[in-house]
Structure formats: C-alpha cells, structure tokens
Amino acid sequence: MRIGEKGGLRPGTRQMRDAFGEALLEAARADPRIVALDGDLSSSTGMAGMRKELPMRFFNMGIAEANLVGVSAGLAANGFIPFVGSLPSFLLPNAYDQLRLQVAIAGLNVKLLGSHAGISTGREGPTSMSIEDLALVGGLPTFSILVPSDEHSMAAAVKAAAAHGGPVYIRSSRGEFPQVYGERPCAVAVGKANLLRQGADVLGGFGADVTIVACGLMTGAALDAAAELAGEGIQARVLDMLSVKPIDRDAVTAAARETGALVTAEEHLVRGGLGAAVSQVAAETCPVPMRFIGIHDTYLESASVEELMARHHLTAGDIAEAAREAIRAKRKG
C-alpha cells in the first residue's frame, strides 16, 4: 500500500524538487533580490529553471560547498536573498564551519535547500542519505527549519522562507509525496504547525485519544495511521509540524493537554529531530506518555524507500501501534 491511500490522499503530481524549483522561480520573478547558488546539482535540486530563465541571478559554484556558503553569506550581507541548493549529505558536513561562522552567528538572510533529504536516496546507500540534517541545522542558533509534507506545502514553504528575515533550512526529498493539502491553499509560517485532523467525535462530544505529530514524508503516513485507528474506534489528532524550528509550542502543549498522549513520526534520527523538540516542550508544559517513530541510532542500508520504511518501522502500521501503546500508557497512569 502506498503512503496516503488509507488516509484518502491523492498521489502527488510533481516531485518535491520540481515543486521547489517552480516556487523558487515564481518568488524570484516577484523579488529581484532573490538569487540562486548551486553546487553543480541544478538538475537534481530543481534550480535548473532559475538557470534557464534568470541566468544572471544563477551562480553555479561547483562542487565546493564551503565556498558555496561563503559566497551566499557575502550576497546576503549586501542585501540579496540567496537560495543555496545542494544535497544535505554534501552541504552540511562540508560547509558546517561556514554555516556557523558566516551565516548563523551573523543571522544572515541565507536560505538553504536540503534536497534528497532523509531516506529518499535509498538505493544509493547511507553515504548519500541525510538522517542527521535536522539535528545539525537545529544546533545552529538563528536558523529556522521548514519541512514541507507535499508539493503544495513546499511552494508555501519557499514563499515563507523568502519572507522570513534570517537563515532558513528547507528540507526536501527526491520523489513525489501524497497530496496532504490537495488543491487547496496551504499556509506555512515559521513557528506554526497545521492541524490536519482534529480527531474528535464532535456529535458525541468526545475528544481525541492521542495526537500524532509528523513532518515531511511521514505526514501522509500519519494520516493513514489515523484512518486505521478510526476503524477501531480510536480518534487521533494529526499535526503537520511544518516548522520544526522554532516549534509550535502552543500546538504541542494543547495537544498534550487535550489528548493526553503523543506520538511523533519523522524519517530522521529520533535524537535531535522532531521527537526531541516535541518531547522537550511536553516535558516543560504538560508531560504525557509519548512514543517516537523514527530512525534509532543507526545508518540505513541500500534499499528502496518502501523497503527501508518497512525494515526500520516507519510505516503507518508502526505509527498506529505506537499510538495504541501511548494510549495504554495513558490509561495506566
């Protein structure tokens, strides 16, 4: 079963990188300050449209990530809004010093695209996967992190990043995601989550039993899990945590208080990612039973995305079982 089928989502029509490229070009047409800096990967990241239509605002810096970030910092310091495109498995390890010293400390208006993030490069093996990127960027003060969950939220994330005054990391993936937002407009704001499913029996007056907080590829899987649970009479609220940093503290706190149990779902290491951020808020404001769906302190082998999700317990069924466990823990408490 494909992600999104049980939750009634339509399949995606564009790869996430293509959605990014189209949104970037649209933003650049509207704002002459926007420029694109590429690490010799424009066909892979979706920046090829900028290269073709606005060549004077497109710079191929070659396979030299430290220089790529350094030049972007210089452009941002002079009033431009640079979008830097690369694979996070290349960009973050190779240019972390520049990101810290030249971008984060100064709080410069640089936007990073981490294309092919998470497990989307599955068959290319662990060296090309970026399962640590949220932790790495999250460790840089002044950086915000946006994780779109479909092609429509990707377009909105690019717009939000361009409007935000400060460094932003946008996490993208290679393939298509199910259409979480369908054709309707999607609002993306730094520091805000989107409520996708209330999970309450409005007529009966009963609230949701658990909240699933997901991001990126796992948002569609979370909606599938909620549909599976609903068939058992279990109501699950679903939050799309489009802004992983800063996280929506109000949404997490309300979910903990109103549903009494939380499950997080991400295609990232459970340490340093979405689960860590959600649990910190819950611990500070309203401690409740929690379960974490993610990658547990290991690098992944070469396989298809579907195979990796099954082997490492990232499926809708795994999310549903984690929700059942959290509910059982809540009832025991």
Protein Blocks (a to p, Z undefined) as FASTA:
>chain_A
ZZhklnopacdfbdfklmmmmmmmmmmmmmmkbccddehilmmnopmmmmmmmmmlccce
bjafklmmmmmmmmmmnopacdddddfklmmmmmmmmmmmmmmmnopacdcddehiajll
mmnojmlpcfklmmmmmmpghiacdddfbfklmmmmmmmmmmpgcdddddddfbdcddfk
lmbdcdddehiacdfbgopafknopacfbdcddehjllmmmmmmmmmmmmnopacddddd
fblbdcdfklmmmmmmmnopacddddddfehplmlmmmmmmmmmogcdddddddehiacd
dddfklmmmmnopafklmmmmmmmmmmmmmmZZ
